[in-house]
């Protein structure tokens, strides 16, 4: 089933639930959060596929993890379950094949990139077709967040989830691209995103974060 913004289909999965949102920052490796992640009612990942080598890298920053990424190590670090996947929608040749490997998948939320679906590599049709054939819900993500002209998929996930009546949101695997050359991020503005998130973290008591996520926040704003 394909939803086009009329309501938030994520609500039915997360309402009154504890939710873990897992990003792809390399800082997650070494935190040994696998068991914690899988203990949440709902596990949501952003551009993350298990077990995949991309967990040793922060997108195009080529930040290498010093540990061999085996299936067993992945389990201890990032867990096993994926109930919902938020994805940027690129890697046309690989996204569906990677989604097929996910355990317990119920919903794929794909970044709509308003008006830019003609970009080479964008795979809305392929992903939505796979979802319809495999009884997985499909949603096109909105990108209309005040103050952010081109929000990252991870921030869109946070924004979407906080609009739902969830009980608790634990966030890990986010570093707001601190180790990424900002020239590689195009129109994304992670410096603005970290400021907006810090304010959310201070005011919304449902939000909890891992130690590495907390360390990435500007401490002068947490006082």
C-alpha positions as CSV (number, residue, x, y, z in Angstrom):
1,X,0.0,0.0,0.0
2,X,1.4,3.4,-1.0
3,X,0.6,6.5,1.1
4,X,1.1,10.0,-0.2
5,X,1.2,12.4,2.9
6,X,-2.5,12.3,3.8
7,X,-1.7,10.7,7.1
8,X,1.3,9.3,8.9
9,X,1.2,5.5,8.4
10,X,4.0,5.1,10.9
11,X,1.6,6.0,13.8
12,X,0.0,2.5,13.8
13,X,3.4,0.9,14.3
14,X,4.8,3.1,17.1
15,X,1.8,4.4,19.0
16,X,2.3,3.8,22.7
17,X,5.5,1.9,21.9
18,X,9.2,2.2,22.8
19,X,11.1,2.9,19.6
20,X,14.8,2.7,18.7
21,X,16.1,4.8,15.8
22,X,19.4,3.5,14.4
23,X,21.6,5.7,12.2
24,X,24.6,4.7,10.1
25,X,27.3,6.7,11.9
26,X,30.5,4.6,12.6
27,X,30.3,5.7,16.2
28,X,27.8,3.0,16.8
29,X,30.5,0.4,16.4
30,X,32.0,-0.2,19.8
31,X,29.0,0.8,21.8
32,X,27.8,-2.8,22.0
33,X,24.1,-1.8,21.6
34,X,22.9,-4.8,19.7
35,X,20.9,-6.3,22.5
36,X,19.6,-2.9,23.7
37,X,18.4,-2.1,20.1
38,X,16.6,-5.4,19.7
39,X,14.9,-5.0,23.1
40,X,12.7,-2.0,21.9
41,X,9.2,-2.6,20.7
42,X,10.0,-1.1,17.3
43,X,13.4,-0.9,15.6
44,X,13.8,1.7,12.9
45,X,16.9,2.1,10.7
46,X,18.1,5.0,8.5
47,X,19.9,4.0,5.3
48,X,21.1,1.0,7.2
49,X,21.0,-2.7,6.2
50,X,22.0,-5.6,8.4
51,X,24.6,-7.0,8.2
52,X,26.3,-4.7,5.8
53,X,29.8,-3.4,5.4
54,X,28.5,0.1,5.1
55,X,28.3,0.1,8.9
56,X,32.0,0.6,8.8
57,X,31.7,3.9,7.0
58,X,29.9,7.2,7.4
59,X,28.4,7.4,4.0
60,X,31.1,8.8,1.7
61,X,33.5,9.8,4.5
62,X,35.3,6.5,4.4
63,X,35.7,6.3,8.2
64,X,36.9,2.8,8.7
65,X,36.1,0.7,11.7
66,X,39.1,-1.2,13.2
67,X,37.0,-4.3,13.8
68,X,36.2,-6.9,11.2
69,X,32.5,-6.6,10.4
70,X,31.2,-10.1,10.7
71,X,27.6,-11.2,11.1
72,X,28.3,-12.0,14.8
73,X,29.9,-8.6,15.4
74,X,27.0,-6.9,13.7
75,X,24.6,-8.6,16.1
76,X,26.5,-7.3,19.1
77,X,26.7,-3.7,17.8
78,X,23.6,-3.0,15.7
79,X,21.2,-5.8,16.5
80,X,19.1,-8.0,14.2
81,X,15.6,-6.5,13.8
82,X,14.4,-3.9,11.4
83,X,10.7,-3.1,11.6
84,X,10.8,0.2,9.6
85,X,13.4,1.5,7.2
86,X,13.9,5.1,6.3
87,X,15.9,5.4,3.1
88,X,17.3,8.1,0.9
89,X,16.2,6.2,-2.2
90,X,19.4,6.0,-4.2
91,X,21.6,3.1,-5.2
92,X,19.1,1.9,-7.8
93,X,20.8,-1.4,-8.4
94,X,21.2,-2.3,-4.8
95,X,18.4,-1.0,-2.6
96,X,15.8,-3.7,-3.2
97,X,18.4,-6.5,-2.8
98,X,19.5,-5.0,0.5
99,X,15.9,-4.5,1.8
100,X,15.2,-8.2,1.1
101,X,17.8,-9.1,3.8
102,X,16.1,-7.2,6.5
103,X,14.3,-9.1,9.3
104,X,10.7,-8.3,10.3
105,X,10.3,-5.4,7.9
106,X,6.9,-3.8,8.0
107,X,7.3,-0.4,6.4
108,X,9.7,1.3,4.0
109,X,9.7,5.1,4.1
110,X,11.5,6.6,1.0
111,X,12.7,10.2,0.8
112,X,10.6,11.8,-1.9
113,X,13.1,14.5,-2.9
114,X,10.1,16.6,-4.1
115,X,10.4,17.1,-7.9
116,X,13.7,15.3,-8.2
117,X,12.5,11.8,-8.8
118,X,14.0,11.9,-12.2
119,X,17.5,11.8,-10.8
120,X,19.5,8.9,-12.1
121,X,19.6,6.2,-9.4
122,X,16.3,7.1,-7.7
123,X,14.3,4.0,-7.2
124,X,10.8,4.8,-6.0
125,X,9.1,2.5,-8.5
126,X,11.3,-0.5,-7.8
127,X,11.0,-0.2,-4.0
128,X,7.2,0.5,-4.0
129,X,6.7,-2.5,-6.3
130,X,8.8,-4.8,-4.1
131,X,6.8,-3.6,-1.0
132,X,3.4,-4.3,-2.6
133,X,4.6,-7.8,-3.6
134,X,5.8,-8.6,-0.1
135,X,3.0,-7.1,2.0
136,X,5.2,-4.3,3.3
137,X,3.8,-0.8,3.7
138,X,5.4,2.0,1.6
139,X,5.5,5.7,2.3
140,X,7.0,8.6,0.5
141,X,8.6,11.0,3.1
142,X,7.9,14.7,3.3
143,X,10.8,17.1,3.4
144,X,9.0,20.2,4.5
145,X,10.7,21.0,7.8
146,X,10.9,24.7,8.8
147,X,14.5,26.0,8.7
148,X,15.8,23.0,6.7
149,X,15.7,23.4,2.9
150,X,17.0,19.9,2.4
151,X,16.9,17.8,5.6
152,X,18.8,14.5,5.8
153,X,16.8,11.3,5.8
154,X,17.7,10.8,9.4
155,X,16.4,14.1,10.5
156,X,13.2,13.5,8.6
157,X,12.8,10.2,10.5
158,X,13.2,12.0,13.8
159,X,10.7,14.7,12.8
160,X,8.2,12.1,11.6
161,X,8.5,10.0,14.7
162,X,8.1,12.8,17.2
163,X,4.8,13.7,15.5
164,X,3.6,10.2,16.6
165,X,2.2,9.2,20.0
166,X,5.1,7.0,20.9
167,X,6.2,6.3,24.5
168,X,10.0,6.6,24.2
169,X,12.5,7.3,21.3
170,X,16.0,6.0,21.8
171,X,18.5,7.3,19.1
172,X,21.9,5.9,18.3
173,X,24.2,5.8,15.3
174,X,23.9,9.6,14.7
175,X,26.8,12.0,14.7
176,X,25.3,14.7,12.5
177,X,28.1,14.2,10.0
178,X,30.8,15.6,12.3
179,X,33.6,13.7,10.5
180,X,32.3,14.3,7.0
181,X,33.7,16.9,4.6
182,X,30.8,19.3,4.4
183,X,31.5,19.8,0.6
184,X,30.3,16.2,0.1
185,X,26.9,16.8,1.7
186,X,25.4,19.0,-1.1
187,X,22.5,21.0,0.1
188,X,22.2,19.2,3.5
189,X,22.9,21.4,6.5
190,X,23.9,19.2,9.4
191,X,25.1,22.1,11.5
192,X,21.5,23.4,11.5
193,X,20.1,20.0,12.2
194,X,22.2,19.4,15.3
195,X,21.0,22.7,16.7
196,X,17.4,21.9,16.0
197,X,17.8,18.4,17.5
198,X,19.5,19.7,20.6
199,X,16.5,21.9,21.3
200,X,14.2,18.9,20.7
201,X,16.3,16.8,23.1
202,X,16.1,19.5,25.8
203,X,12.3,19.9,25.5
204,X,10.9,16.5,24.5
205,X,11.3,14.0,27.4
206,X,10.5,11.1,25.1
207,X,13.9,11.4,23.5
208,X,16.9,9.4,24.9
209,X,20.2,9.1,23.1
210,X,23.3,6.9,23.2
211,X,26.6,8.2,24.7
212,X,28.1,9.0,21.3
213,X,25.0,10.9,20.1
214,X,25.1,12.9,23.3
215,X,28.8,13.7,22.8
216,X,28.0,15.1,19.3
217,X,25.6,17.7,20.7
218,X,26.9,21.3,21.5
219,X,27.4,21.3,25.2
220,X,27.0,25.0,25.5
221,X,23.3,24.6,24.4
222,X,22.6,21.8,26.9
223,X,23.0,24.0,30.0
